[in-house]
């Protein structure tokens, strides 16, 4: 099985190590300037689950890419409970890319705005490839809102 571009990038960064209880995370962006004392970065967090069973998806590759040029900003591998966190992203629009063996990949636009230092993306239900093959209609990933 060929590794995707994101898996190769994260593997090169040493992010595909097993995560025991906490999601692995790394930041590839440059250190933010703190000369003004104003926070200019934030974090994304979320959980990946099987859309049909609700089972957490561990060891999934999560990559945060700049929307304008697809530069890798941050990456993580989900923990055993399916959680991930991507830290220190500058405010702006990004593409979240998620890949896990046996599931359809996820590509979702995410935004971090001033005043929100942590954006909880909630739970993403990923569709197993066997379900896609059994059903010829196109499915969209669903975001389960959490309050």
PAPALO-701000 format. One record per residue: x, y, z of N, C-alpha, C, O, CB in turn; residue number from 0; residue in one letter. Coordinates in steps of 0.02 Angstrom, whole numbers, plus 32768, in hexadecimal, padded with zeros to 4 digits. Glycine has a CB too. Layout:
N
  nxx  nyy  nzz caxx cayy cazz  cxx  cyy  czz  oxx  oyy  ozz cbxx cbyy cbzz   k r
    X    Y    Z    X    Y    Z    X    Y    Z    X    Y    Z    X    Y    Z NUM A
...
# end
This chain:
147
  nxx  nyy  nzz caxx cayy cazz  cxx  cyy  czz  oxx  oyy  ozz cbxx cbyy cbzz   k r
 802A 7FC6 8000 8000 8000 8000 802C 803E 8000 805A 8043 8029 7FD0 8000 803C   0 X
 8020 806B 7FD3 8048 80A7 7FCE 8036 80D9 8004 7FFB 80E2 8013 803F 80C7 7F89   1 X
 8068 80F8 8021 805B 812C 8052 8047 816C 802F 8061 817D 7FFA 8099 8138 807E   2 X
 8018 818F 804C 8002 81CE 802F 8035 8204 803B 8064 81FB 8061 7FBD 81E2 804B   3 X
 802C 823C 801A 8058 8275 8022 805A 828B 806C 808F 829D 8086 8042 82AF 7FF5   4 X
 8021 828A 808D 801D 82A1 80D2 8041 8270 8101 8066 8284 812E 7FD4 82A9 80E8   5 X
 8038 822F 80F5 805A 81FE 811F 80A5 8203 8115 80CB 81FE 8146 8042 81B7 810E   6 X
 80BC 820E 80D7 8104 8215 80CB 811F 8253 80EE 8155 8251 810C 8112 8219 8080   7 X
 80FA 828A 80EB 8110 82C8 810B 8113 82BF 8157 8143 82D4 8177 80E1 8302 80F9   8 X
 80E0 829F 8173 80DF 8296 81BB 8111 8262 81D1 812F 8268 8207 8099 8281 81D2   9 X
 811C 822E 81A8 814E 81FC 81B8 8193 821C 81B9 81BB 820E 81E5 814C 81C1 8187  10 X
 81A0 8247 8188 81E0 826A 8186 81EA 8295 81C3 8223 82A1 81D8 81E4 8293 8147  11 X
 81B4 82AE 81DF 81B9 82D8 821A 81B8 82AF 825A 81BB 82CB 8291 8180 830B 821B  12 X
 81B5 826D 8254 81B6 8242 828E 8174 8240 82B4 8174 8232 82F0 81EB 8257 82BC  13 X
 813D 824D 8292 80FC 8251 82B4 80D5 8211 82B2 80A0 820D 82D1 80D4 8287 8297  14 X
 80ED 81DE 828F 80C5 81A1 828B 80D9 816F 82C2 80D0 8133 82B9 80CE 8181 8247  15 X
 80F2 8188 82F9 8101 815E 8333 80BF 814F 8357 8090 8176 8353 8134 817F 8363  16 X
 80BE 8117 837A 8080 8105 839D 8072 8137 83D4 809F 814D 83F7 8086 80BD 83BB  17 X
 8032 8148 83DC 801E 8174 8413 7FF9 8149 8446 7FCB 8124 8434 7FF2 81B0 83FA  18 X
 800D 814F 8484 7FF1 8125 84B9 7FB2 8144 84D5 7F7C 8127 84CD 8025 8119 84F0  19 X
 7FB6 817D 84F6 7F7B 8199 8515 7F6D 81E0 84FE 7F35 81F8 8507 7F83 8198 8560  20 X
 7F9D 8201 84E1 7F93 8245 84C9 7F9F 8247 847E 7FC9 8223 8464 7FC3 8277 84EE  21 X
 7F79 8270 845A 7F86 8276 8413 7FCA 8295 8406 7FDD 82C6 8426 7F4F 829F 83F1  22 X
 7FEF 8278 83D8 802F 8295 83C5 8021 82D3 839C 7FF2 82D4 8375 805B 8263 839F  23 X
 804A 8305 83A4 8040 8343 837E 8083 8364 8371 80B3 835B 8397 8011 8373 83A3  24 X
 8086 8389 833C 80C2 83AE 832C 80AE 83EE 8309 8078 83F2 82EC 80F4 8385 8301  25 X
 80D9 841F 830B 80CC 845E 82EB 8104 846C 82BA 813F 846A 82CB 80C5 8498 831F  26 X
 80F1 847A 827C 8123 8487 8249 8126 84D1 8236 8150 84E5 820E 8114 845E 820C  27 X
 80FA 84F9 8253 80F9 8540 8243 8130 8563 8269 814A 854A 829B 80B4 8560 8253  28 X
 8142 859E 8252 8175 85C3 8274 815A 85DE 82B5 811E 85E8 82BC 818F 85FD 8248  29 X
 8186 85EA 82E5 8172 8603 8326 8150 8647 831E 8169 8672 82F9 81AE 8608 8356  30 X
 8117 8651 8340 80F4 8690 8338 8119 86C9 835B 813D 86BE 838C 80AD 868A 8354  31 X
 8110 8705 8341 812D 873F 8360 8105 8752 839E 80C8 8752 839C 8131 8779 832F  32 X
 8127 8761 83D4 8104 8773 8411 8113 87BB 8425 8109 87CD 845F 8118 8744 844A  33 X
 812B 87E4 83F7 813D 8828 8407 8102 8853 841C 810B 8884 843F 8160 8848 83CD  34 X
 80C6 8842 8408 808B 886A 841A 8069 884F 8458 803F 8872 8474 805A 886B 83E0  35 X
 8079 8813 846E 8058 87F6 84A7 8013 87DA 8497 7FF0 87C2 84C3 8052 8829 84DD  36 X
 7FFE 87DD 8458 7FBD 87C5 8442 7FC6 877F 8425 7FF3 8773 83FE 7F9D 87F4 840E  37 X
 7F9A 8752 8439 7F9E 870E 841F 7F8C 870E 83D5 7F58 8728 83C2 7F6F 86DF 8447  38 X
 7FB6 86F0 83AC 7FA9 86EF 8364 7FA4 86A8 834A 7FA1 869D 830D 7FE0 8714 833F  39 X
 7FA2 8678 8376 7F9A 8632 8361 7F64 8610 838A 7F4E 8629 83BE 7FDD 860D 8368  40 X
 7F4F 85D7 8371 7F1D 85AF 8394 7F28 8566 8385 7F58 8553 8363 7ED7 85C4 8381  41 X
 7EFB 853C 839F 7F00 84F4 8397 7EBE 84D7 837F 7E89 84F3 838B 7F16 84D3 83D9  42 X
 7EC3 849E 835E 7E89 8477 8349 7E8B 8435 836F 7EC0 8418 8378 7E88 846B 82FC  43 X
 7E50 841F 8386 7E4C 83DC 83A4 7E0D 83BA 838A 7DDE 83DB 8374 7E4C 83E1 83F2  44 X
 7E0D 8379 838E 7DD2 8353 8378 7DDB 8309 8385 7E0D 82F3 83A1 7DC6 8360 832D  45 X
 7DA9 82E3 836F 7DA9 829B 8379 7D92 827A 8338 7D65 8292 8316 7D7A 8287 83B3  46 X
 7DB3 8243 8327 7D9F 821C 82EB 7D7E 81DC 8302 7D97 81B8 832D 7DDD 820D 82BE  47 X
 7D44 81CE 82E3 7D1F 8191 82F4 7D07 816F 82B5 7D03 818F 8280 7CE3 81A1 8322  48 X
 7CF7 812F 82BA 7CD7 810A 8283 7C8F 8123 8280 7C6C 8123 82B2 7CDA 80BB 828F  49 X
 7C7A 8139 8245 7C37 8156 823E 7BFF 8126 8250 7BCB 813C 8268 7C2E 816E 81F7  50 X
 7C09 80E6 8246 7BD3 80B5 8252 7BD5 8096 8298 7BA1 8088 82B4 7BD7 807E 821F  51 X
 7C10 808C 82B3 7C15 806B 82F4 7C22 809B 832E 7C17 808A 8367 7C4B 8036 82F2  52 X
 7C3B 80D7 831E 7C4D 8106 8352 7C8F 80F7 8374 7CA2 8118 83A4 7C17 8109 8385  53 X
 7CB2 80C3 835C 7CF2 80AF 8379 7D27 80E3 836A 7D2C 80FA 8331 7D08 8069 835D  54 X
 7D50 80F7 839C 7D86 8127 8390 7DB9 810B 835E 7DC7 80CF 835F 7DA9 813A 83D2  55 X
 7DD4 8135 8334 7E06 8121 8303 7E4B 8138 831A 7E5A 8173 8318 7DF6 813E 82BC  56 X
 7E73 8109 8331 7EB7 811A 8347 7EE8 8111 830D 7EDA 80EF 82DC 7ECC 80EE 8383  57 X
 7F21 8132 8315 7F58 812F 82E4 7F45 814D 82A0 7F63 813B 826E 7F6E 80E8 82DC  58 X
 7F14 8179 829F 7F03 819D 8261 7F34 81D7 8259 7F49 81F6 828A 7EB9 81B7 8262  59 X
 7F46 81E6 821B 7F72 821E 820C 7F47 825C 8200 7F19 825B 81D7 7F9E 820E 81CD  60 X
 7F56 8291 8225 7F32 82D0 821F 7F64 8305 820B 7F97 830E 822C 7F0D 82E2 8262  61 X
 7F56 832A 81D5 7F84 835E 81BE 7F5D 839E 81B3 7F25 839E 8198 7FA7 8348 817C  62 X
 7F7A 83D6 81C9 7F5E 8418 81BF 7F87 843A 8189 7FC3 8445 8192 7F5C 8442 8201  63 X
 7F67 844C 8152 7F89 8469 8118 7F70 84AF 810C 7F34 84BD 8115 7F7F 843D 80D9  64 X
 7F9D 84DC 80F8 7F86 851F 80E4 7F58 8517 80A8 7F65 84F0 807B 7FC3 854E 80D2  65 X
 7F23 853D 80A8 7EF2 8536 8073 7F0C 8553 8031 7EFB 8539 7FFB 7EB2 8559 8086  66 X
 7F35 8587 8034 7F4B 85A8 7FF7 7F82 8583 7FD2 7F85 8585 7F94 7F62 85ED 8007  67 X
 7FAF 8560 7FF6 7FE6 853F 7FD3 7FF3 84F8 7FEA 8026 84DA 7FD7 8024 8568 7FDC  68 X
 7FC8 84DC 8014 7FCC 8498 802D 800D 8489 8052 8023 8450 8053 7FC5 8468 7FF4  69 X
 802B 84BC 8071 8066 84B2 809B 8050 8490 80DC 801D 84A2 80FA 8089 84F6 80AB  70 X
 8076 845D 80F1 8068 843A 8130 8077 8468 816A 80B0 847F 8171 8090 83F8 8135  71 X
 8045 8476 8194 804D 84A2 81CE 8057 8479 820D 8083 8489 8236 8010 84D0 81D5  72 X
 802E 8446 8217 8032 841C 8253 8018 83D7 8242 7FF2 83CE 8212 800B 843B 828E  73 X
 802D 83A6 8269 8015 8362 825E 8012 833C 82A0 8032 834E 82D1 8043 833D 822D  74 X
 7FEA 8308 82A0 7FE1 82E0 82DC 7FCB 829A 82C9 7FB6 828D 8290 7FAE 8300 830D  75 X
 7FD0 826D 82F9 7FB6 822A 82F4 7F83 8223 832C 7F93 8235 8365 7FEE 81F2 82F7  76 X
 7F48 820A 831E 7F15 8205 8352 7F29 81D4 8388 7F4B 81A2 837C 7ED2 81F1 8333  77 X
 7F12 81E3 83C5 7F1E 81B8 83FF 7EEF 817D 83FD 7EC6 8177 83D0 7F15 81E1 8441  78 X
 7EF5 8151 842E 7ECA 8116 8432 7E80 8127 8435 7E56 8101 841E 7EDC 80EC 846E  79 X
 7E6F 8161 8451 7E29 8176 8456 7E12 819F 841A 7DDB 81BB 841A 7E1E 819F 8495  80 X
 7E3C 81A2 83E6 7E2B 81C5 83A8 7E37 8210 83A9 7E29 8232 8377 7DE4 81B9 8398  81 X
 7E4F 822B 83E0 7E59 8273 83E6 7E9A 828A 83C5 7ECB 8265 83C1 7E59 8288 842F  82 X
 7E98 82C8 83AC 7ED4 82E8 8391 7ED2 8332 83A4 7E9E 834E 83B5 7ED8 82DF 8343  83 X
 7F0D 8350 83A1 7F14 8398 83AD 7F4C 83B2 8381 7F82 8394 837E 7F22 83A7 83F9  84 X
 7F3E 83E9 8360 7F6F 840A 8336 7F7A 8450 8353 7F4C 8478 8355 7F57 840D 82EB  85 X
 7FB7 845D 836A 7FC5 849B 838F 7FE8 84D0 8365 8006 84C2 8332 7FF0 848B 83CB  86 X
 7FE1 850D 837D 8005 8548 8366 7FFC 8559 831C 802C 8569 82FA 804D 8540 8374  87 X
 7FBF 8554 8305 7FB0 8569 82C1 7F9E 85B3 82C1 7F76 85C8 82EC 7F76 853E 82A2  88 X
 7FBA 85D9 8294 7FA9 8620 828F 7F5F 8626 827A 7F44 85FA 8259 7FD7 8645 825C  89 X
 7F40 865C 828E 7EFA 8667 827B 7EF4 8666 822F 7F1E 8682 820B 7EE0 86AA 8297  90 X
 7EC0 8645 8216 7EB4 8641 81CE 7E8C 8604 81BA 7E6F 85E2 81E4 7EF6 8641 81AA  91 X
 7E8B 85F7 8178 7E66 85BF 815C 7E98 8587 814A 7ECE 8594 812F 7E3D 85D5 811D  92 X
 7E83 854A 815A 7EAD 8510 814E 7E84 84D7 8130 7E46 84D8 8132 7ED0 84F9 818E  93 X
 7EA7 84A5 8116 7E88 8466 8103 7EA0 8430 8133 7EDC 8428 813E 7E99 8453 80B8  94 X
 7E71 840D 814F 7E80 83D5 817C 7E7D 8396 8151 7E4A 8387 8132 7E4D 83D1 81B8  95 X
 7EB4 8370 8151 7EB8 8332 812B 7EC0 82F8 815D 7EED 82F9 8187 7EF3 8333 80F8  96 X
 7E94 82C7 8157 7E95 828E 8185 7E98 824E 815C 7E73 8245 812C 7E56 828E 81B4  97 X
 7EC5 8221 816F 7ECA 81E0 814F 7ED3 81AB 8184 7EFA 81B3 81B3 7F04 81DF 811C  98 X
 7EAF 8173 817B 7EB7 8139 81A6 7EA8 80FC 817B 7E7A 80FD 8152 7E88 813C 81E5  99 X
 7ECF 80C8 8184 7EC7 808B 815C 7E80 8070 8161 7E64 806A 8198 7EF9 8056 8172 100 X
 7E62 8060 8127 7E20 8042 8126 7DE7 8073 8124 7DAD 805E 8126 7E18 8015 8160 101 X
 7DF5 80B5 8120 7DC1 80E8 8121 7DCB 811A 80E9 7E03 8124 80D1 7DBF 810C 8164 102 X
 7D94 8139 80D3 7D99 816F 80A2 7DBF 81A9 80C1 7DB4 81B9 80FC 7D52 8186 808B 103 X
 7DEC 81C8 809C 7E0F 8203 80B7 7DDE 823D 80C1 7DAA 8240 80A1 7E48 8218 8088 104 X
 7DF0 8269 80ED 7DC8 82A4 80FC 7DEF 82E2 80EA 7E2A 82E8 80FA 7DB3 82A6 8147 105 X
 7DCF 8311 80C7 7DED 8351 80B6 7DB9 8386 80C7 7D84 8388 80A8 7E03 8355 8069 106 X
 7DC8 83B0 80F8 7D97 83DF 8113 7DB7 8422 811F 7DEF 8426 8139 7D78 83C4 8154 107 X
 7D95 8458 810B 7DAD 849B 811A 7DA0 84AB 8164 7D69 849E 817D 7D8C 84D0 80EC 108 X
 7DD2 84C6 8186 7DCA 84DB 81CC 7DE7 8522 81D2 7E15 8535 81AE 7DEF 84A9 81FD 109 X
 7DCB 8548 8201 7DDF 858E 8209 7DED 859B 8252 7DC8 8585 827E 7DA7 85BF 81F0 110 X
 7E24 85BE 8260 7E31 85D5 82A3 7E34 8621 82A0 7E5A 863E 827A 7E74 85B7 82C1 111 X
 7E0A 8641 82CA 7E04 868A 82C9 7E1C 86A7 830B 7E21 8685 833D 7DBA 869E 82BC 112 X
 7E2C 86E7 8309 7E41 870A 8345 7E0C 8703 837B 7DD0 8704 836E 7E4F 8755 8336 113 X
 7E23 86FA 83B8 7DF6 86F3 83F0 7DE4 86AB 8401 7DC4 869E 8433 7DB8 8718 83E2 114 X
 7DF9 867C 83D7 7DED 8635 83E4 7E2F 8611 83E5 7E4A 8600 83B0 7DBD 8615 83AE 115 X
 7E4A 8607 8421 7E8C 85E9 8424 7E8B 859E 841A 7EBD 8581 8404 7EAC 85F8 8466 116 X
 7E52 857C 8428 7E4B 8535 841A 7E09 852A 83F6 7DD4 853D 8410 7E4F 850A 845B 117 X
 7E0B 850E 83BB 7DCF 84FE 8395 7DC2 84B4 839A 7DE9 848B 8381 7DD6 8514 834A 118 X
 7D8B 84A1 83BC 7D78 845B 83C1 7D50 8449 8383 7D18 8461 837A 7D4F 844D 8403 119 X
 7D6C 841F 835A 7D4B 840B 831C 7D17 83D5 8327 7CF3 83C3 82F9 7D7F 83F2 82EA 120 X
 7D12 83BB 8364 7CE1 8387 8373 7CF8 8344 8359 7D33 8337 8351 7C9D 8399 8354 121 X
 7CC8 8319 834C 7CD6 82D5 8333 7CC9 82D0 82E9 7C95 82E6 82D1 7CAD 82A0 8359 122 X
 7CF8 82B4 82C5 7CEF 82A6 827E 7CE2 825C 8276 7D09 8232 828C 7D2E 82BC 8255 123 X
 7CAA 824B 8255 7C9B 8206 8246 7CB7 81F4 8202 7CA0 820E 81CF 7C4F 81F9 8249 124 X
 7CE7 81C6 8200 7D04 81B1 81C0 7CE1 8172 81A8 7CCC 8148 81D0 7D50 81A4 81C8 125 X
 7CDB 816C 8167 7CB7 8135 8147 7CE8 80FD 8134 7D19 810A 8111 7C90 814D 8109 126 X
 7CDB 80C0 814C 7D06 8088 8138 7D04 807C 80ED 7CD0 8084 80CD 7CF1 8048 815D 127 X
 7D3D 806A 80D0 7D40 805D 8088 7D10 8025 8073 7CF4 8028 803C 7D86 804C 8073 128 X
 7D07 7FF3 809D 7CDA 7FBC 808B 7C92 7FD5 8084 7C6C 7FBA 805B 7CDD 7F84 80BF 129 X
 7C7F 8008 80AA 7C3C 8025 80A4 7C36 804D 8063 7C01 804E 8043 7C2C 8052 80E0 130 X
 7C6C 806D 804F 7C6C 8094 8011 7C66 8065 7FD6 7C40 8073 7FA7 7CAC 80BE 800C 131 X
 7C8A 802D 7FD8 7C87 7FFE 7FA1 7C42 7FDE 7F9B 7C2B 7FCF 7F64 7CBC 7FC7 7FAA 132 X
 7C21 7FD4 7FD4 7BDF 7FB5 7FD3 7BA9 7FE4 7FBC 7B75 7FCF 7FA3 7BCD 7F9B 8018 133 X
 7BB5 8024 7FC3 7B84 8056 7FB0 7BA3 8084 7F7C 7BD4 80A6 7F8B 7B6B 807F 7FED 134 X
 7B88 8085 7F40 7BA8 80AA 7F0A 7B9A 80F5 7F0D 7BB7 811A 7EE6 7B90 808E 7EC8 135 X
 7B6E 810C 7F39 7B61 8153 7F3E 7B99 8175 7F64 7BBA 8156 7F8E 7B1D 8160 7F5F 136 X
 7BA3 81B5 7F56 7BD8 81DC 7F76 7BC2 81F2 7FBB 7B8B 820A 7FC4 7BEA 8219 7F4B 137 X
 7BEE 81E9 7FED 7BE0 81FC 8031 7C0A 8239 8043 7C41 8243 8028 7BEE 81C2 8062 138 X
 7BF1 8261 8071 7C18 8298 808D 7C28 8286 80D6 7C02 8263 80F6 7BF2 82DC 8089 139 X
 7C61 829F 80EE 7C72 8297 8134 7C43 82C2 815D 7C2E 82F7 8146 7CBC 82A9 8142 140 X
 7C31 82AC 8198 7C05 82D3 81C2 7C29 82EB 81FF 7C53 82C8 821C 7BC7 82AA 81D5 141 X
 7C19 8328 8214 7C34 8345 8250 7BFF 8342 8285 7BC8 835C 827B 7C4C 838D 8244 142 X
 7C0F 8323 82BC 7BE0 831D 82F4 7BEF 8357 8323 7C24 8358 8342 7BE6 82D8 8318 143 X
 7BC1 8385 8329 7BCB 83C0 8354 7BCC 83AC 839C 7BA4 8384 83B3 7B96 83F4 8347 144 X
 7BFB 83C9 83C1 7BFF 83BF 8409 7BFC 8401 842B 7C1E 8430 8417 7C40 8399 841C 145 X
 7BD5 8406 845F 7BD0 8445 8485 7BFB 8442 84C2 7BFE 8472 84E8 7B88 8454 8499 146 X
# end
